[in-house]
Amino acid sequence: MLQKNSGENLDPLAVDGQRVDFDKFHPQLRALLDEAIKNNATDLHLSSGRRPILRVDSCLVQIQSRPVLTSELISELAMSVLNPDQQAKFWRHKDIDLSFSYGKGRFRSNIYQQMGVVSAAFRLLPDKIRNLEELNLPEVLRQFTTTSQGFFLVVGPSGHGKSTALAAMIDEINHNRTDHIITIEDPVEYVFKQDKCIIDQREVGLDVLGFARGLRAALREDADVMMIGEMRDPETISAAVTAAETGHLIFATLHTNTAAQTIDRIIDTFPPHQQHQIRLQLAGTLLGILSRRLLPAKNGGLINAVELLIANPAVRNLIREGKVYQVDMVIETGAEEGMISLNRSLADLVRNEMIALEIAQTYSSNPAELMMMLKR
């Protein structure tokens, strides 16, 4: 008799299948990680000649109670996180990405060399994957988690919650469908607790050689849903679009600012003789694009501003015809379908006195249009 997936949780102290020995972490590093968690910081920075620095509500703040860091101490702190193989890789390449669970959170870290000395940045990822409501993301996003195939992108600047939004959508599927989900990440960020779905998380460099190879392999691993941590090259983009064409639901991130810019970036990644083909493929598979910003709120903390493109027939035709510059107009007039322009999102936040006008103008791609909206 077949049994449903039990959803048994993996060892919470395990990273990539191996238990982490936190006792090997330098005591001062453990104290700094604890301080980052205590202060609800998003990042911890270790830089020679400076006190440890936390990023809290988008602002960098020195930890005044801590002494100035020397390059020797930073090297000791950073190396205590790495196993011998990782240390060898770091000294060979001069930087390394990794992630690990610690306390009530998970950290994504980049250890790197600058001006001949070691520096490090630690990004705090909450241990609990927040849902769409908790993230104050548009309800319409839920429709993209119910479809069987297609291509959905979450974009925006670094540090503005792309991975968090993507994790919320994947976890929505995890709790409501019975699918096989494969993620390909560099490094693994949020660790999912299996519910109704089987979830396999593969880390580039440890479990798989690259994003494109992982995508091609997933086609032979009976995957229903695939999440790509970042699309960095034509090979990965092509593999993702092809997977969406062949009956899979694909989620991915890209470091772009707007939906129109994202479409152009994807197409321009390919040489001219291939752009017509990728344009047709993208028009046929794209479901939507969410662009997210995290802005300082008036009452403290961070608040969402979003742009959401839904790939309706008009959008698909514009992609096919190479008229992506008209996509912004479709978003502005597509509110009834659930589309949201960034300026409209910013204007609503200003009207509701949730953010300052100066903040909205800073993050707007068209401040003149924003001011016109606010005067209506």
VEXROMI-882225 format. One line per 8 residues: their letters; for each residue x, y, z of N, C-alpha, C. Coordinates in steps of 0.2 Angstrom, whole numbers, plus 2048, in hexadecimal, padded with zeros to 3 digits. Example, Ala and Ser with C-alpha at 12.3 -4.5 7.8 and 13.67 -1.06 7.14 Angstrom:
// residues 2
AS) 842/7E4/827/83E/7EA/827/842/7F0/827; 840/7F5/823/844/7FB/824/840/800/827 .
***
This chain:
// residues 376
MLQKNSGE) 804/7FA/800/800/800/800/804/806/800; 803/80B/7FC/807/811/7FB/805/816/801; 80A/819/804/809/81E/809/80B/825/807; 807/82A/809/809/831/807/80F/833/80A; 813/838/807/819/83A/80A/817/83D/811; 81B/83A/816/81A/83B/81D/81C/842/81F; 820/846/81B/822/84D/81D/827/84D/823; 82B/847/824/82F/847/82A/834/84C/829 .
NLDPLAVD) 836/850/82E/83A/856/82E/842/853/82E; 846/857/82B/84D/855/82B/850/858/831; 856/855/833/859/858/839/85A/85F/838; 858/863/83D/858/86A/83C/85F/86D/83D; 864/869/840/86B/86B/841/86F/869/83B; 86C/866/836/870/863/830/870/868/82A; 875/868/827/876/86C/821/879/868/81C; 875/867/816/877/863/811/878/85C/813 .
GQRVDFDK) 874/85A/818/874/853/81A/879/851/81F; 87D/856/821/882/855/826/881/85A/82C; 882/857/832/881/85B/838/886/860/839; 884/866/83B/889/86C/83C/88C/86C/843; 892/86C/844/895/86C/84A/897/873/84C; 892/876/850/892/87D/851/898/87F/856; 89A/87A/85A/89F/87B/85F/8A6/87D/85B; 8A6/87B/855/8AC/87D/851/8AC/885/84F .
FHPQLRAL) 8A6/888/84F/8A5/88F/84D/8A9/893/853; 8AC/898/851/8B0/89C/856/8AB/89F/85A; 8AC/89F/861/8A7/8A2/866/8A5/8A9/864; 8AA/8AD/862/8A8/8B4/860/8A3/8B4/85A; 8A4/8AF/856/89F/8AF/850/898/8AD/852; 898/8A8/857/891/8A6/859/88E/8AB/85D; 892/8AF/861/88F/8B5/864/88C/8BA/85F; 890/8BB/85A/88D/8C0/855/887/8BE/851 .
LDEAIKNN) 887/8B7/84F/881/8B4/84C/87B/8B5/851; 87C/8B4/857/877/8B4/85C/874/8BC/85C; 879/8C0/85C/877/8C7/85C/873/8C9/856; 875/8C7/850/871/8C8/84A/86A/8C5/84B; 869/8BF/84E/862/8BD/84E/85E/8C1/854; 862/8C2/859/85E/8C6/85E/85C/8CD/85C; 85F/8D0/857/85E/8D7/855/85A/8D7/84E; 858/8D1/84C/854/8D0/846/857/8D3/840 .
ATDLHLSS) 85E/8D2/840/861/8D5/83A/861/8D1/834; 862/8D4/82F/861/8D0/828/868/8CE/826; 86E/8D2/829/874/8D0/827/879/8D2/82C; 87F/8CE/82D/884/8CF/831/88B/8D0/82D; 88E/8D5/82D/894/8D7/829/89A/8D7/82E; 8A0/8D3/82C/8A6/8D3/82F/8AB/8D6/82B; 8AE/8DC/82C/8B3/8E0/828/8B8/8E2/82C; 8BE/8E1/82A/8C4/8E3/82E/8C5/8EB/82F .
GRRPILRV) 8C6/8EC/835/8C7/8F3/837/8C0/8F6/839; 8BB/8F2/83A/8B4/8F5/83C/8B1/8F0/841; 8AD/8F3/845/8A9/8EF/849/8A4/8EA/845; 8A2/8E5/848/89D/8E1/844/897/8E5/843; 894/8E4/83D/88F/8E8/83B/889/8E4/839; 883/8E6/83B/87C/8E3/83A/878/8E8/835; 875/8E4/831/870/8E8/82D/869/8E7/830; 866/8EC/832/860/8EC/836/85B/8F1/832 .
DSCLVQIQ) 855/8EF/830/851/8F3/82C/854/8F7/826; 858/8F3/823/85C/8F6/81D/862/8FB/81F; 863/8FC/825/868/901/827/86E/8FD/82B; 874/8FF/829/87A/8FC/82C/87C/8FF/833; 87C/8FB/838/87D/8FD/83F/883/8F9/842; 888/8FD/844/88E/8FA/848/88C/8F7/84E; 88E/8F1/850/88D/8EF/857/892/8F2/85C; 890/8F7/85F/895/8FB/863/898/8F7/869 .
SRPVLTSE) 894/8F2/86B/897/8EE/871/89C/8EA/86F; 89E/8E9/868/8A3/8E5/866/8A9/8E8/864; 8AF/8E6/865/8B5/8E9/863/8B6/8E9/85B; 8BB/8EE/859/8BC/8EE/852/8C0/8E7/850; 8BE/8E5/84A/8C0/8DE/848/8C7/8DF/844; 8CB/8DA/846/8D2/8DA/842/8D1/8D5/83C; 8D5/8D6/837/8D5/8D1/832/8D6/8CA/834; 8DB/8C9/839/8DC/8C2/83B/8D6/8BF/83F .
LISELAMS) 8D3/8C3/843/8CD/8C0/846/8C7/8BE/841; 8C6/8C3/83C/8C1/8C1/837/8C3/8BB/834; 8C9/8BA/832/8CB/8B3/82F/8CA/8AD/833; 8CB/8AE/83A/8CA/8A9/83F/8C2/8A7/83F; 8BE/8AD/83F/8B7/8AC/840/8B4/8A8/83A; 8B6/8AB/834/8B4/8A8/82D/8B6/8A1/82C; 8BC/89F/82E/8BF/899/82C/8BC/894/831; 8B9/896/837/8B6/891/83C/8AF/88E/839 .
VLNPDQQA) 8AD/892/834/8A6/890/831/8A8/88A/82B; 8AE/88A/828/8AF/886/823/8B3/880/824; 8B1/87A/821/8B4/874/822/8BB/875/81E; 8BF/870/81E/8C6/870/81A/8C5/871/813; 8C0/86D/810/8BF/86E/809/8BD/875/807; 8B8/878/80B/8B6/87F/80A/8BB/884/80A; 8C0/883/80F/8C5/887/810/8CA/887/80A; 8CB/881/808/8CF/881/802/8CC/884/7FC .
KFWRHKDI) 8C6/883/7FB/8C2/887/7F6/8C2/88E/7F6; 8C1/891/7FD/8C2/898/7FE/8C8/89B/7FC; 8CE/898/7FE/8D4/89A/7FD/8D6/89A/7F5; 8D3/895/7F2/8D4/894/7EB/8D0/89A/7E7; 8CA/89B/7E9/8C6/89F/7E5/8C5/8A6/7E8; 8C7/8A7/7EE/8C7/8AE/7F2/8C0/8B0/7F4; 8BB/8AB/7F3/8B4/8AC/7F6/8B0/8A6/7F6; 8AB/8A5/7FA/8A7/89F/7FA/8A1/8A1/7FD .
DLSFSYGK) 89B/89D/7FA/895/89E/7FD/893/898/801; 88F/898/806/88D/893/80A/887/895/80E; 884/890/811/87E/891/815/87E/88C/81B; 87B/88E/821/87B/889/826/875/88B/82B; 872/886/82E/86D/888/833/871/889/83A; 86E/88E/83E/871/890/844/86B/893/848; 86B/890/84F/866/893/853/85F/893/850; 85B/899/850/855/89A/84E/855/89C/847 .
GRFRSNIY) 85A/89C/843/85A/89E/83C/85F/89A/838; 860/89C/832/864/899/82D/868/89F/82A; 86F/89E/829/873/8A3/826/875/8A1/81F; 875/8A6/81B/878/8A5/814/87F/8AA/815; 884/8A7/813/88A/8AB/814/88F/8AB/80E; 892/8B1/80D/897/8B2/808/89E/8B4/80C; 8A3/8B0/80C/8A9/8B2/80E/8AE/8B4/808; 8B1/8B9/809/8B5/8BC/803/8BB/8C0/805 .
QQMGVVSA) 8BF/8C1/800/8C5/8C4/802/8C5/8CB/7FE; 8C7/8D0/802/8C7/8D7/7FF/8CE/8DB/802; 8D1/8DE/7FD/8D8/8E1/7FF/8DC/8DC/803; 8DC/8D6/801/8E1/8D1/804/8DF/8CE/80B; 8D9/8D0/80D/8D7/8CE/814/8D0/8CB/813; 8CE/8C6/818/8C7/8C3/818/8C2/8C7/81B; 8BC/8C7/817/8B6/8CA/81A/8B0/8C5/819; 8AB/8C7/81C/8A5/8C2/81C/89F/8C6/81D .
AFRLLPDK) 899/8C3/819/893/8C6/81A/88E/8C0/81B; 88A/8C0/821/885/8BB/822/87E/8BE/822; 87A/8BA/81E/873/8BC/81D/86F/8B8/821; 86B/8BB/825/866/8B7/82A/860/8B5/826; 85E/8AF/826/858/8AC/823/854/8A9/829; 84E/8AC/82A/84A/8A9/82F/849/8A1/82E; 848/89E/834/848/897/834/841/895/831; 83C/899/833/835/898/830/834/89B/82A .
IRNLEELN) 831/897/825/82F/89A/81E/829/89D/81F; 829/8A4/81E/822/8A8/81F/81E/8A7/819; 817/8A7/81A/813/8A6/814/812/8AD/811; 80E/8AD/80B/80C/8B3/807/809/8B8/80B; 804/8B6/810/801/8BB/814/806/8BE/819; 80A/8BA/81C/80F/8BD/821/814/8C2/81D; 815/8C1/817/81A/8C5/813/816/8CB/810; 810/8CB/811/80B/8D0/80E/80C/8D1/806 .
LPEVLRQF) 80D/8CB/803/80D/8CA/7FC/806/8CA/7F9; 805/8CC/7F3/7FF/8CB/7F0/7FB/8C4/7F0; 7F5/8C4/7F1/7F1/8BE/7F2/7F1/8BA/7EB; 7F2/8BE/7E5/7F1/8BB/7DF/7F7/8B7/7DD; 7FD/8B7/7E1/803/8B3/7E0/801/8AC/7E1; 7FC/8AA/7E5/7FA/8A3/7E7/7F8/8A0/7E0; 7F5/8A3/7DB/7F3/8A0/7D5/7F9/89D/7D2; 7FF/8A0/7D2/805/89D/7CF/807/896/7D2 .
TTTSQGFF) 805/895/7D8/807/88F/7DC/802/889/7DA; 7FD/88A/7D7/7F8/885/7D5/7F8/883/7CE; 7FC/886/7CA/7FC/884/7C3/801/87E/7C2; 801/87A/7BD/805/874/7BC/80B/875/7B8; 80B/87B/7B4/812/87C/7B1/812/883/7AF; 818/885/7AD/81A/88C/7AC/820/88F/7AF; 821/895/7AF/827/898/7B1/826/89F/7B5; 827/89F/7BB/826/8A5/7BF/82C/8A7/7C2 .
LVVGPSGH) 82D/8AE/7C2/834/8B1/7C4/832/8B6/7CA; 837/8B6/7CF/837/8BB/7D4/83E/8BF/7D3; 83D/8C6/7D2/843/8CA/7D1/843/8D0/7D5; 849/8D3/7D5/84A/8D9/7D9/851/8DA/7DB; 853/8DF/7DE/85A/8E0/7E0/85C/8DB/7E6; 862/8DA/7E7/865/8D6/7EC/863/8D8/7F3; 860/8D3/7F7/85F/8D5/7FE/857/8D7/7FF; 853/8D7/7F9/84C/8D9/7FA/847/8D4/7FA .
GKSTALAA) 849/8CE/7FC/844/8C8/7FE/842/8C4/7F8; 846/8C3/7F3/844/8BF/7ED/844/8B8/7F0; 849/8B5/7F3/849/8AE/7F6/844/8AD/7FB; 842/8B2/7FF/83D/8B1/804/836/8B1/800; 835/8B5/7FB/82E/8B4/7F8/82E/8AD/7F4; 833/8AB/7F1/833/8A5/7ED/832/89F/7F2; 835/89F/7F8/834/89A/7FD/82D/89A/7FF; 82A/89F/800/823/8A0/802/81E/89C/7FD .
MIDEINHN) 820/89D/7F6/81C/89A/7F1/81D/893/7F1; 823/891/7F1/825/889/7F1/822/886/7F7; 822/889/7FD/81F/886/803/817/886/802; 814/88A/7FF/80D/88A/7FD/80B/884/7F9; 810/882/7F5/80F/87C/7F1/810/876/7F5; 815/876/7FA/817/871/7FE/811/86F/803; 80D/874/805/807/873/809/801/871/806; 800/872/7FF/7FA/871/7FC/7FA/86C/7F6 .
RTDHIITI) 800/86A/7F4/800/865/7EE/804/85F/7F0; 804/85A/7EC/808/854/7ED/80C/853/7E7; 812/857/7E7/816/858/7E2/81D/856/7E4; 822/855/7DF/829/854/7E0/82C/85B/7DF; 82F/85E/7E4/832/865/7E2/83A/864/7E3; 83D/867/7DE/845/867/7DE/847/86E/7DE; 84B/870/7E3/84E/877/7E3/855/876/7E1; 858/87B/7DD/85F/87B/7DC/861/882/7DE .
EDPVEYVF) 866/882/7E3/868/888/7E6/86F/889/7E7; 871/88F/7E8/879/890/7E9/879/896/7EE; 87A/895/7F4/879/88E/7F8/871/88D/7F9; 870/888/7FD/869/887/7FF/868/88C/805; 862/88F/804/860/894/809/85B/892/80E; 855/892/80C/84F/890/811/84F/888/810; 84F/885/816/84E/87E/816/846/87C/817; 844/879/812/83C/877/812/83B/871/816 .
KQDKCIID) 836/871/81A/833/86B/81E/82E/868/81A; 82F/862/817/82B/85E/813/824/85D/816; 81F/85F/812/818/85E/814/814/859/80F; 811/85C/80B/80D/857/806/812/856/800; 817/85A/7FF/81C/859/7FA/822/855/7FC; 826/852/7F7/82C/850/7F8/831/856/7F6; 835/858/7FA/83A/85E/7F8/841/85C/7F8; 844/85C/7F3/84B/85B/7F2/84F/862/7F1 .
QREVGLDV) 854/864/7F5/857/86A/7F4/85F/868/7F3; 861/86B/7ED/868/869/7EA/86C/86F/7EA; 872/86F/7ED/876/875/7ED/87B/874/7E8; 87C/87A/7E4/881/87A/7DF/888/87A/7E2; 88C/875/7DF/893/874/7E2/893/86F/7E7; 88E/86D/7EA/88E/868/7EF/88A/862/7EC; 884/863/7EA/87F/85E/7E8/87F/85D/7E0; 880/863/7DD/880/863/7D5/885/868/7D3 .
LGFARGLR) 887/867/7CD/88D/86B/7CA/88A/872/7C8; 884/873/7C6/882/879/7C4/87A/879/7C3; 877/880/7C2/870/880/7C2/86D/87D/7BC; 870/87E/7B6/86E/87B/7B0/86E/873/7B0; 873/870/7B3/874/869/7B3/86F/866/7B8; 86E/86A/7BE/868/868/7C2/862/868/7BF; 860/86D/7BB/85A/86D/7B8/859/868/7B3; 85E/866/7AF/85D/860/7AB/85C/85A/7AE .
AALREDAD) 860/859/7B4/85F/853/7B8/858/853/7BB; 855/858/7BD/84F/858/7C0/849/855/7BB; 84A/856/7B5/846/854/7B0/846/84C/7B0; 84B/849/7B3/84B/841/7B3/84A/83F/7BA; 848/844/7BF/847/842/7C6/840/843/7C8; 83C/843/7C3/834/843/7C4/832/849/7C8; 835/84F/7C6/834/855/7CA/82D/858/7C7; 829/85B/7CB/823/85F/7C9/825/866/7C9 .
VMMIGEMR) 828/868/7CE/82A/86F/7CF/831/870/7D0; 834/875/7CD/83B/877/7CE/83C/87E/7D0; 841/87F/7D5/842/886/7D7/84A/887/7D5; 84B/88C/7D2/852/88E/7D0/854/894/7D4; 85A/893/7D8/85C/899/7DC/85D/89F/7D9; 860/89E/7D3/862/8A4/7CF/864/8A2/7C8; 861/8A6/7C3/863/8A4/7BC/868/8A9/7BA; 86E/8A6/7B8/874/8AA/7B7/877/8AA/7B0 .
DPETISAA) 875/8A5/7AC/878/8A4/7A5/872/8A2/7A0; 874/8A2/79A/86F/8A0/795/86D/899/796; 872/894/798/871/88D/798/86C/88C/79D; 86C/88F/7A3/867/88E/7A9/860/891/7A6; 860/897/7A3/85A/89A/7A1/857/895/79C; 85A/893/797/858/88E/792/855/888/795; 859/885/79A/856/87F/79D/850/880/7A1; 84F/886/7A4/849/887/7A8/843/888/7A4 .
VTAAETGH) 844/88C/79E/83F/88D/79A/83C/886/796; 841/882/794/840/87C/792/83C/877/796; 83E/877/79D/83B/873/7A2/833/876/7A3; 832/87C/7A2/82C/87F/7A3/827/87D/79D; 82B/87C/797/827/87A/791/825/873/791; 829/86F/795/828/868/795/823/866/79B; 81F/86A/79E/81A/868/7A3/81D/869/7AA; 821/86D/7AC/824/86E/7B2/822/876/7B5 .
LIFATLHT) 822/876/7BB/821/87D/7BE/827/87F/7C1; 82A/885/7BE/830/887/7BF/830/88E/7C3; 834/88F/7C8/834/895/7CC/83C/897/7CC; 83D/89D/7CB/844/8A0/7CB/845/8A7/7CD; 84B/8A9/7CE/84C/8B0/7D0/851/8B3/7CB; 851/8B9/7CA/856/8BD/7C6/857/8C4/7C9; 85D/8C6/7C8/85F/8CD/7CB/85D/8D2/7C6; 857/8D4/7C5/855/8D9/7C1/850/8DD/7C5 .
NTAAQTID) 84E/8E3/7C3/84A/8E8/7C7/842/8E7/7C5; 841/8E7/7BF/83A/8E7/7BD/838/8E1/7B8; 832/8E0/7B7/82F/8DA/7B3/832/8DB/7AB; 831/8E1/7A9/834/8E3/7A2/83B/8E2/7A1; 83F/8E4/7A6/846/8E3/7A6/848/8DC/7A6; 844/8D8/7AA/845/8D1/7AB/844/8CD/7A4; 83F/8CF/7A1/83E/8CC/79A/843/8CD/795; 845/8D4/795/84B/8D6/791/851/8D2/793 .
RIIDTFPP) 853/8D2/799/859/8CF/79B/859/8C7/799; 854/8C4/79A/854/8BD/798/855/8BC/790; 852/8C0/78C/852/8C0/785/859/8C2/783; 85C/8C7/786/862/8CA/784/868/8C6/787; 867/8C1/78B/86C/8BC/78D/86E/8B8/788; 86A/8B7/783/86B/8B2/77D/86E/8B6/777; 872/8B3/773/875/8B6/76D/86F/8B8/768; 870/8BD/764/86A/8BF/75F/867/8B9/75B .
HQQHQIRL) 86A/8B4/759/867/8AF/755/863/8AA/759; 863/8AB/760/85F/8A7/764/859/8AA/768; 859/8B1/767/855/8B5/76B/84E/8B4/768; 84C/8B3/762/846/8B2/760/843/8AC/763; 847/8A6/763/844/8A0/766/843/8A1/76E; 847/8A4/771/846/8A5/779/840/8A9/77A; 83F/8AE/775/839/8B3/776/833/8AF/775; 833/8AA/771/82D/8A6/770/82C/8A1/776 .
QLAGTLLG) 831/89E/778/831/89A/77E/82E/89D/784; 831/8A3/785/82F/8A7/78B/828/8A9/78B; 826/8AB/785/81F/8AD/784/81A/8A8/785; 81C/8A2/784/818/89C/785/818/899/78C; 81D/89B/790/81E/897/796/81D/89C/79C; 81E/8A3/79B/81E/8A7/7A1/817/8A8/7A4; 817/8A7/7AB/811/8A8/7AF/811/8AF/7B2; 816/8B1/7B4/816/8B8/7B7/81D/8BA/7BA .
ILSRRLLP) 81E/8C0/7BC/824/8C3/7BF/822/8C7/7C5; 825/8C5/7CB/824/8C9/7D1/82B/8CD/7D2; 82A/8D4/7D3/830/8D8/7D5/82F/8DA/7DC; 833/8D9/7E0/832/8DB/7E7/837/8E0/7EA; 835/8E5/7EE/83A/8E9/7F1/838/8E9/7F9; 83D/8EA/7FD/83C/8EB/804/83E/8F2/806; 839/8F6/808/83A/8FD/80A/83A/8FE/811; 83E/903/814/83D/905/81B/836/908/81C .
AKNGGLIN) 832/905/821/82C/907/823/82C/90D/828; 827/912/828/827/917/82C/827/915/834; 824/910/835/824/90D/83C/829/908/83E; 82E/908/83A/834/903/83B/833/8FD/837; 838/8F9/836/837/8F3/832/837/8F4/82B; 836/8EF/827/836/8EF/820/82F/8ED/81D; 82D/8F0/817/827/8EF/814/827/8EE/80D; 823/8EA/80A/823/8E8/803/820/8ED/7FE .
AVELLIAN) 824/8EE/7F9/821/8F1/7F3/822/8EC/7ED; 81D/8EB/7E9/81E/8E6/7E4/81C/8E8/7DD; 81E/8E5/7D8/81C/8E5/7D1/81A/8DE/7CF; 814/8DD/7CD/812/8D7/7CB/80F/8D7/7C3; 813/8D3/7BF/811/8D2/7B8/80D/8CB/7B8; 808/8CB/7B5/804/8C4/7B3/804/8C3/7AC; 807/8BE/7AA/808/8BD/7A2/801/8BB/79F; 7FD/8C0/79D/7F7/8BF/79A/7F8/8BF/792 .
PAVRNLIR) 7F3/8BE/78E/7F4/8BE/787/7F8/8C4/784; 7F6/8CA/787/7F9/8D0/784/801/8D0/786; 803/8CE/78C/80A/8CE/78E/80D/8C8/789; 80A/8C3/788/80E/8BE/784/80F/8C0/77D; 80A/8C4/77A/80B/8C7/773/810/8CC/773; 811/8D0/778/816/8D5/778/81D/8D2/779; 81E/8CC/77C/824/8C9/77C/826/8C6/776; 821/8C2/772/822/8C0/76C/824/8C5/767 .
EGKVYQVD) 821/8CB/767/822/8D0/762/828/8D4/764; 82B/8D3/769/831/8D7/76B/82F/8DE/76D; 829/8DF/770/827/8E6/773/826/8E6/77A; 82C/8E3/77D/82C/8E3/785/82B/8EA/788; 82D/8EF/784/82D/8F6/787/825/8F8/789; 820/8F4/786/819/8F6/787/817/8F2/78E; 81B/8EE/791/819/8E9/796/816/8EE/79C; 81A/8F3/79D/818/8F7/7A3/811/8FA/7A2 .
MVIETGAE) 80F/8FC/79C/808/8FE/79B/803/8F9/79D; 805/8F3/79B/800/8ED/79C/7FF/8EC/7A4; 805/8ED/7A7/805/8EC/7AF/800/8F1/7B2; 801/8F7/7AF/7FD/8FD/7B2/7F6/8FC/7B1; 7F4/8F9/7AB/7ED/8F9/7AA/7EA/8F2/7AB; 7EE/8EE/7AE/7EC/8E7/7B0/7EA/8E6/7B7; 7E8/8EB/7BB/7E7/8EA/7C2/7E1/8E5/7C3; 7DC/8E5/7BF/7D6/8E1/7C0/7D8/8D9/7BF .
EGMISLNR) 7DE/8D8/7BC/7E0/8D1/7BC/7E5/8CF/7C1; 7E6/8D4/7C5/7EB/8D3/7CB/7F2/8D6/7CA; 7F3/8D9/7C4/7FA/8DC/7C3/7FB/8E3/7C8; 801/8E4/7C9/803/8E9/7CE/809/8ED/7CB; 809/8F3/7CA/80F/8F7/7C8/812/8F9/7CE; 819/8FA/7CE/81D/8FC/7D3/81B/903/7D6; 81A/907/7D1/818/90E/7D3/811/90E/7D7; 80C/90A/7D5/806/90A/7D8/807/907/7DF .
SLADLVRN) 80B/902/7E0/80C/8FF/7E6/80F/904/7EB; 814/908/7E8/817/90D/7EC/813/913/7EE; 80E/915/7E9/809/91A/7EB/805/918/7F0; 802/912/7F0/7FE/90F/7F5/801/910/7FC; 808/90E/7FC/80B/90E/803/80C/915/805; 80D/91A/801/80E/921/803/807/923/805; 802/922/802/7FB/924/804/7F9/922/80A; 7FB/91B/80C/7F9/918/812/7FE/91A/818 .
EMIALEIA) 803/91F/816/808/921/81B/80C/91B/81E; 80D/917/81A/812/911/81C/819/912/81A; 81A/916/815/821/918/813/821/91F/812; 827/922/812/828/929/811/828/92A/809; 826/930/807/826/932/800/82D/931/7FD; 832/933/801/839/933/7FF/83B/92C/7FD; 839/928/801/83B/920/800/838/91E/7FA; 831/920/7F9/82E/91E/7F3/831/920/7EC .
QTYSSNPA) 833/927/7ED/837/92A/7E7/83D/926/7E6; 841/924/7EB/847/921/7EA/847/91A/7E7; 842/917/7E8/841/910/7E5/83D/910/7DF; 83A/915/7DD/836/915/7D7/83A/916/7D1; 838/912/7CB/83C/912/7C5/83A/918/7C1; 834/91B/7C3/831/921/7BF/82E/926/7C5; 832/92A/7C8/830/92E/7CD/82A/933/7CB; 82B/936/7C5/826/93A/7C2/81F/937/7C2 .
ELMMMLKR) 81F/931/7BF/819/92E/7BF/816/92C/7C6; 81A/92B/7CB/818/92A/7D2/815/930/7D4; 818/936/7D3/815/93C/7D6/80E/93E/7D3; 80D/93C/7CC/807/93D/7C9/802/939/7CC; 803/932/7CE/7FF/92E/7D1/7FC/931/7D8; 801/933/7DB/800/936/7E2/7FB/93C/7E2; 7FB/940/7DD/7F7/946/7DC/7F0/945/7DA; 7EF/93E/7D7/7E8/93D/7D5/7E3/93C/7DB .
***
